[in-house]
């Protein structure tokens, strides 16, 4: 039976590769809008106040709020979900994603929700917006977006858990698939909390902010936990999977101590359960020892992964591929983010709560995840896009992004150390201007990455441009409808495309 | 024997439980006594716990991890070999995506979108969203059933069509006609009088031409058909929505008094009681 192509193939397709590409494309577009909004907000607050420079007093908070929520909900999570939808079924040797039609529905639900969310902001909605029905539309459409993401998360998690090829036991799944299993499980645990919060906000706002008094005026603050420690780590879990897979492939070696690697990823995922940190439940939750403990522990799994990457590269013959360069840079930026986050645990000494220090930590984490996304898209470009991306751009863009993250976050952190909040003040204009330049660099790096993904046109793309070990490299580029033309290669170890060298390899780990 | 996945989650559960017990007891401001231990062991039922939030978070993580660990142990990490042994078969069937396209996911998302917009704007859209979602759920269930009817996707599609076509064609046809008529009628009420003639003729002509092309080229590229349908539906819907928002144009009604005057200026009406005079009749 012929598979529909063209527009009919896109609209009606339940092929996970098509759906994943749609997710990535839509998320990149929304990410661009979010980045521009962030820069506009940054320019506006150079003088330390909102709404005086290029945005008026009503628009400025909306722009900042849009940037804060869309960077996670409309850009990073859907983009990572798109990458997952394309690569994960291939990695575990599945012919299709679990619940293929639900995967398609998740994208279209996300797209409708995202479009309505952007519309709501555009017509003076969003948290604290001036038009009541637009604020209601924002709450409802953001909820719809989350429903779409949850549906997609179920599909990805179920694929890793239940649609693996014969011989692909759970401890043999590639690191990206494992990290995305952990990510999607954490999203499934925490995003419903955001959904419930939005329902509360909607009902409260609809009833004149009297039904659950006090929630209305602080709407933006109620949803800000999504981009703050520890919940923000939930968007960065795939960083560890990308770097481990890219390092093993670039080093042409088996990953040493897979159990420790899986444990580190899992531990980082557990530390990303931050739904309890929403201030609607408890404003003082940031001061709780549990929150501080999670902040202090977060750097440890990242350090462990960096150590494993070093071991992997030392034992092999590493090539500086775009995936490796991007993966390592993403992990380093993430490590910096967790260290910045750990400092918030010393609240009595540093008094960082509510300052730009927290914003710096969020920016570092989100840019780290963005760099990992770029690295992943380049590493698996033949599977995601069906073409080899430009390697030069793939190595340069993460560098620009990482530099942008530093230029963006360091002034913010310094402002935080000086005790300056969002509302401040004199003396930090220069640092705010530098931070805006950093945001510009981040946007530039993103555009460079997208330009490089266009790659070179070609008809015969290599199935495996890197000499990879895992199952996704055993199929054509782009992969056929059923993922593998013939039977799925036998899986007798965690690196099924490598010939076993010792009897231990047969056992998998 | 415990599986890899279950070991991991049971480990997390144990660590979280231990942390919860220590944390709940250590943060209890009262002096250490038996109630301190029974409190953290009984979720605060017999005795107290210290910081409730932290204790609840750690206990929540432990509970979720136990559930996930038990699930993975029960299903043997969903390993294919274990599933095959349970069934009992040599190999379990592979999961495959349906090769034929299905627009129901898109339509379902549209229904959800209509529902969301409707709860903010109007109950009519809410009803539309609910109706669409119910229809999609029904269609989806039938598709899921027919996907597994046989091993041949072509036969499965034929089975689905045989079951659903008698319902789909009349219902979707009637629905399409209703939406089309409603939307076009809004447009005709809104545009100037001269525009009505053009739109009325133009739409009819467009429908005729498209129908002619579709019937003359039955093997037309599905993408072209999809594009035509999407563009046409969006144009009609957008026109209808915009027209409904703008509202109907002002139609000048002739005042009743003037009409009466005109009647009076014309030929007088005969009263039923008026005498009838025959003219030109043979005398």
Interface residues (C-beta under 8 A of the other chain):
Chain A: X1 X2 X3 X4 X5 X6 X7 X8 X9 X11 X12 X13 X14 X15 X16 X94 X95 X96 X97 X98 X100 X101 X102 X104 X105 X107 X108 X109 X111 X112 X113 X116 X133 X136 X137 X140 X141 X143 X144 X147 X148 X161 X162 X163 X164 X165 X166 X167 X168 X169 X170 X171 X185 X189 X262 X263 X266 X270 X273 X276 X281 X282 X285 X288 X289 X290 X481 X482
Chain B: X3 X4 X5 X8 X12 X23 X27 X51 X53 X54 X57 X58 X61 X64 X68 X72 X75 X77 X78 X79 X80 X81 X91 X94 X95 X96 X97 X98 X99 X100 X101 X102 X103 X104 X105 X106 X108 X109 X110 X112 X113 X116 X117 X119 X120 X121 X140 X143 X144 X153 X154 X157 X221 X222 X223 X225 X226 X227 X230
